[in-house]
Amino acid sequence: MRRILVTNDDGYRSEGIIALADALRPLGAVTIVAPVLEASAIGHALTLRRPLRLEPVGDASDAVFAVDGTPTDCVNLAVARVFGGLPDLVVSGINKGWNLGDDVTYSGTVSGAFEGALLGIPAIAISLRATSGAYEFGPSAHVAFTFAGALLHRPLPSRTFLNINLPKGQPKGIRVTVQAARNHVTSVGERRDPKGRPYYWIEEGEDAWQPHDRSDYQAVHDGYVSVTPLHPDLTAHHALAAVELLTLESEAKVR
């Protein structure tokens, strides 16, 4: 039977992860290993300066484990201590809020799938538009099930994973997309504690997404599912020639 690891950055109690796990069970044995508490915007952080706890939740048959760490910690503990080897698939989500464009670098949800890809496991991150009301996870769970089944039968190239984002409600269809880029201005708010000392909050930034017909941002705003293939290689291949010229100039000056 296929072994499927489900994780997230919203915590093991999140409705999104429960809906995701339920949707994937027809494909194999599903095990949830997720943070005890919300770990949003924690990126690809790995806990190295303190010990971690891996606690079973509920009955042994539930196959749910809580980790007092990051999504990346969860994937590594699952592989080393829960599965004792690589599962067949990692699926991270369903996140409450999009992970689009440049924001994937901050996302704990995307990092769960990213770590799976680094370990050589087919992986998916899936996120749903944030809403002030109740979340409808049905369409997201169905899309996750569809792509998970496809990946199990037709794996992507090594170290590649899927970042999937959905609009609110029933999507119009599916688009294969690229990462959007944006002009981001960080907003840092200052407050004062009761003793008059300053402290700071990183607040919502001012965003201007650069137009691109095939971007993930454009797809979800048009009402479509966005499916973006990502990989860990951050090398700017298009810039190698320019860097070689810079290196030659720098070497000449050093000599």
C-alpha positions in Angstrom: 0.0 0.0 0.0 1.2 3.5 -0.8 2.4 5.6 2.2 1.4 9.2 2.1 2.7 11.9 4.5 0.5 14.9 5.1 1.8 18.0 6.9 1.1 21.8 7.0 2.1 25.0 8.8 -1.4 25.6 10.4 -1.0 22.8 13.0 -2.4 19.3 13.2 -5.8 20.5 14.4 -6.4 22.6 11.3 -9.6 21.8 9.4 -7.5 22.1 6.2 -5.2 19.2 7.0 -8.1 17.0 8.2 -9.9 17.6 4.9 -6.7 16.9 3.0 -6.0 13.7 4.8 -9.6 12.4 4.3 -9.4 13.2 0.6 -6.2 11.3 0.1 -7.1 8.1 2.0 -8.4 6.3 -1.1 -4.9 6.5 -2.5 -3.1 4.8 0.4 -2.2 4.8 4.1 -2.2 8.5 5.2 -0.1 9.7 8.2 -0.4 13.2 9.5 2.8 14.7 11.0 2.3 18.4 11.6 3.2 21.2 14.0 1.6 21.4 17.4 1.0 25.2 16.9 0.7 27.4 13.9 4.0 27.9 12.1 3.0 30.2 9.2 5.6 32.3 7.4 8.4 30.3 9.0 9.9 29.3 5.7 12.2 26.4 5.4 13.5 26.7 8.9 15.0 23.6 10.6 15.2 23.4 14.4 18.8 22.8 15.5 19.3 24.5 18.9 16.7 22.6 21.0 15.3 19.1 21.1 12.0 18.2 19.4 9.0 16.3 20.7 7.1 13.8 18.4 3.8 13.0 20.1 1.1 10.6 18.9 -2.4 12.1 19.0 -5.5 10.1 19.6 -5.5 6.3 19.1 -2.6 4.5 17.5 -4.9 3.7 14.5 -5.3 7.5 13.8 -1.8 7.8 12.5 -1.6 11.5 13.7 1.6 13.0 15.2 2.3 16.4 16.6 5.7 18.0 16.5 6.8 21.1 18.5 8.7 22.4 15.5 8.5 23.6 11.9 7.0 21.8 8.8 10.6 21.0 7.7 11.1 19.3 11.1 7.9 17.4 10.6 8.9 15.9 7.3 12.3 14.9 8.6 11.0 13.3 11.8 8.3 11.5 9.8 10.9 10.0 7.5 13.4 9.1 10.2 11.1 8.1 13.1 7.5 7.4 11.9 8.0 5.7 8.5 11.6 4.6 9.0 12.2 5.5 5.3 10.8 7.5 2.5 7.0 7.7 2.0 5.6 7.6 -1.5 4.2 11.1 -1.4 4.3 14.3 0.7 1.3 16.7 0.6 1.4 19.9 2.6 -1.8 21.9 3.3 -4.6 22.8 2.8 -3.3 26.3 3.8 -5.6 29.0 4.7 -4.3 31.7 2.4 -2.5 31.7 -0.9 1.2 31.0 -1.4 1.9 32.8 -4.6 4.9 34.2 -6.4 7.7 35.5 -4.2 5.8 34.5 -1.1 6.7 30.9 -1.5 10.1 31.7 0.1 8.3 32.6 3.4 5.7 29.8 3.3 5.9 26.9 5.8 3.3 25.1 3.7 5.5 25.2 0.6 8.5 24.3 2.7 6.9 21.0 3.7 6.7 20.0 0.1 10.1 21.6 -0.6 11.7 19.3 2.0 10.0 16.3 0.5 11.5 17.2 -2.9 15.0 17.6 -1.4 14.6 14.1 0.0 13.6 12.7 -3.4 9.9 12.3 -2.6 7.1 13.4 -5.0 5.5 16.4 -3.2 2.6 18.9 -3.4 1.8 22.1 -1.5 -1.8 23.2 -1.7 -3.3 26.5 -0.6 -6.7 28.2 -0.7 -7.6 31.9 -0.8 -8.0 33.4 2.7 -11.5 34.4 3.7 -13.1 36.0 6.7 -15.9 33.4 6.8 -15.9 29.6 6.9 -13.6 27.8 4.5 -14.9 25.5 1.9 -12.1 22.9 1.5 -14.0 20.6 -0.8 -12.6 21.8 -4.2 -9.1 22.1 -2.8 -9.3 18.6 -1.4 -10.5 17.2 -4.7 -7.7 18.9 -6.6 -5.2 17.5 -4.2 -6.6 14.0 -4.6 -6.5 14.3 -8.4 -2.9 15.6 -8.6 -1.7 13.2 -5.8 -3.0 10.2 -7.8 -1.4 11.5 -11.0 2.0 12.0 -9.3 1.9 8.5 -7.8 1.5 7.1 -11.4 3.6 9.7 -13.3 6.3 11.2 -11.1 7.9 14.6 -12.0 11.6 15.0 -12.7 13.8 14.5 -9.6 13.7 17.4 -7.0 10.6 18.9 -8.6 7.3 19.6 -6.7 4.0 21.3 -7.3 2.7 24.5 -5.7 -1.1 24.5 -6.1 -3.3 27.5 -5.3 -7.1 27.7 -5.5 -9.6 30.6 -5.6 -12.5 30.8 -3.3 -15.5 28.7 -4.4 -15.6 26.4 -7.5 -12.7 27.0 -9.8 -13.3 27.6 -13.6 -10.5 25.2 -14.5 -6.8 24.6 -14.1 -3.8 26.6 -15.4 -0.1 25.6 -15.4 1.6 28.7 -14.2 4.9 30.4 -13.4 5.7 32.3 -10.2 4.5 35.9 -10.1 6.9 38.7 -9.2 6.0 41.8 -7.2 7.3 45.1 -6.1 7.2 44.7 -2.3 7.5 47.4 0.3 7.7 46.1 3.8 5.7 47.9 6.5 7.1 47.8 10.0 4.8 49.3 12.7 6.2 50.7 15.9 4.4 50.5 19.3 5.3 51.4 22.9 5.2 49.0 25.9 3.9 50.3 29.3 7.4 51.5 30.1 7.6 53.5 26.9 10.1 51.3 25.2 9.6 50.7 21.5 8.7 47.3 19.9 7.8 46.4 16.4 5.4 44.4 14.2 6.1 43.3 10.7 2.8 44.3 9.0 1.2 43.6 5.7 3.4 45.1 2.9 2.3 47.2 0.0 2.3 44.9 -3.0 2.2 45.7 -6.7 2.2 42.4 -8.7 3.9 42.6 -12.0 1.6 41.7 -14.9 2.2 38.3 -16.5 -0.5 36.4 -18.3 0.8 33.0 -17.1 1.5 33.9 -13.5 0.1 32.1 -10.5 -1.3 35.4 -9.2 -3.2 36.0 -12.5 -4.6 32.5 -12.6 -6.2 32.5 -9.2 -7.5 36.1 -9.6 -9.2 34.9 -12.9 -10.8 32.1 -10.9 -8.6 29.2 -11.9 -6.5 26.7 -10.1 -2.8 27.6 -10.4 -0.3 24.7 -10.7 3.3 25.8 -10.6 6.2 23.3 -10.8 9.0 24.4 -8.4 12.5 23.1 -7.6 15.2 23.8 -5.0 17.8 25.0 -7.5 18.1 28.7 -7.0 20.9 29.1 -9.5 20.2 32.1 -11.8 21.2 30.1 -14.9 20.4 33.0 -17.3 23.0 35.1 -15.4 25.9 32.7 -15.5 27.5 34.4 -18.5 27.3 37.8 -16.9 28.8 36.5 -13.7 31.7 34.9 -15.6 32.5 38.4 -17.1 32.3 40.0 -13.7 34.6 37.3 -12.4 37.2 37.8 -15.1 37.2 41.6 -14.4 37.5 41.0 -10.6 40.4 38.5 -11.1 42.2 41.0 -13.2 41.9 43.7 -10.6 42.9 41.3 -7.8 46.1 40.4 -9.6 
